[in-house]
């Protein structure tokens, strides 16, 4: 199976689109994953530079657009209007696929099902795949309850960010291995970030005190890739996705990050290239 590594825009918001994409290419990534700012000039510059990269450097450079709505006190119908508008806008940018933060953890099961069906409709009409990220606060926040949705939508495509399962269950899923394996066939993309029982991100995944957690996450990612191979999958994408504050712990008072986010993600990419 061909594994492609994409770079997160998260933490690079201070950069212009052109500067960000230049850094991505120069550091050996084969694509990007980005939640666009509300800035039409940035989006235009990004799309222009994307065309340039595909024409001159890598014709298969991957573009993953993220749909992440801010929290708002609203009805389900108002939420549906917002997510529909955002997804329809993102499809006009022609990404390879969309990473959608879909639904809410406190919505009724039937309401989240209605939202999922709307996203699937948009995907069919646009021809742009929409995949749903495993994440706290979304319909996918909890492993056991997520399986209910897969029972109804067996072809639902997911993005694996298992750190959220660990925080929600306050465990490393030692007692949920069988449940976890049930969603492997639905995984299309991996967020390579290591969390632990109390947080979605360790301070540095390669510090010796986190070695057992790193090995556990690596074993999950290997299992996903093996399942995809057996189902004749030809490619999977991985985004090393260690984030800035508040995911990155800080020193008190000085607010200095305990580790360098950009360097950790690069190190994770190199680690996975050697170990997957």
ZIFEN-V280892 format. One record per backbone hydrogen bond with DSSP energy under -1.0 kcal/mol. NH is the residue of the N-H (numbers start at 1). CO is the residue of the C=O. E is the energy in kcal/mol with one decimal. If there is no record, write none. Layout:
NH/CO/E
NH/CO/E
This chain:
2/234/-2.3
4/236/-2.4
6/238/-2.5
7/31/-2.4
9/33/-2.1
12/9/-2.8
15/12/-2.3
20/16/-2.6
21/17/-2.5
22/18/-2.1
23/19/-2.2
24/20/-2.2
25/21/-2.3
26/22/-2.5
27/23/-1.1
28/25/-1.8
29/24/-1.9
30/5/-3.3
32/62/-2.4
33/7/-2.7
34/64/-2.6
39/37/-2.2
43/39/-2.2
44/40/-2.4
45/41/-2.4
46/42/-2.7
47/43/-2.5
48/44/-2.2
49/45/-2.4
50/46/-2.5
51/47/-2.0
52/48/-1.7
53/49/-2.5
54/50/-2.4
55/51/-1.9
56/52/-1.8
57/53/-2.8
58/53/-2.4
61/58/-1.7
62/30/-2.3
64/32/-2.6
65/97/-1.8
66/34/-2.9
67/99/-3.2
79/75/-2.3
80/76/-2.7
81/77/-2.0
82/78/-2.0
83/79/-2.9
84/80/-2.3
85/81/-2.0
86/82/-2.3
87/83/-2.6
88/84/-2.5
89/85/-1.9
90/86/-2.5
91/87/-2.2
93/90/-1.3
94/91/-1.3
96/63/-2.7
98/129/-2.6
99/65/-2.9
100/131/-3.4
101/67/-2.6
102/100/-1.0
105/137/-1.6
107/104/-1.2
112/108/-2.4
113/109/-2.2
114/110/-2.0
115/111/-2.1
116/112/-2.6
117/113/-2.5
118/114/-1.7
119/115/-2.2
120/116/-2.4
121/117/-1.9
122/118/-2.3
123/119/-2.3
124/120/-2.3
125/121/-2.5
126/122/-2.2
127/123/-2.2
131/98/-3.0
132/157/-2.7
133/100/-2.1
134/159/-2.6
138/135/-1.5
139/102/-2.3
141/138/-1.4
146/142/-2.2
147/143/-1.3
150/146/-1.8
151/147/-1.9
152/148/-1.1
153/149/-3.3
156/153/-2.1
158/186/-3.1
159/132/-2.4
160/189/-2.7
164/161/-1.6
166/162/-1.9
167/163/-2.0
168/164/-2.5
169/165/-2.4
171/166/-1.8
176/173/-1.8
180/176/-2.7
181/177/-2.3
183/180/-1.5
186/183/-1.6
187/184/-1.5
188/158/-2.9
190/237/-2.1
191/160/-2.9
192/239/-1.9
193/191/-1.8
196/199/-3.1
199/196/-1.0
202/194/-2.4
207/204/-1.7
210/207/-2.1
211/208/-1.6
214/210/-2.4
215/211/-2.6
216/212/-1.7
217/213/-2.5
218/214/-2.6
219/215/-2.1
220/216/-1.8
221/217/-2.5
222/218/-2.5
223/219/-2.1
224/220/-2.3
225/221/-2.2
226/222/-2.4
227/223/-2.2
228/224/-2.4
229/225/-2.3
230/226/-2.2
231/227/-1.3
232/229/-1.9
233/228/-3.2
236/2/-2.1
238/4/-2.7
239/190/-2.8
247/244/-1.8
248/244/-1.1
251/256/-2.6
254/252/-2.6
255/251/-1.6
258/249/-2.4
264/260/-2.4
265/261/-2.3
266/262/-2.0
267/263/-2.6
268/264/-2.6
269/265/-2.2
270/266/-2.3
271/267/-2.5
272/268/-2.7
273/269/-2.2
274/270/-1.3
275/271/-1.4
276/272/-2.3
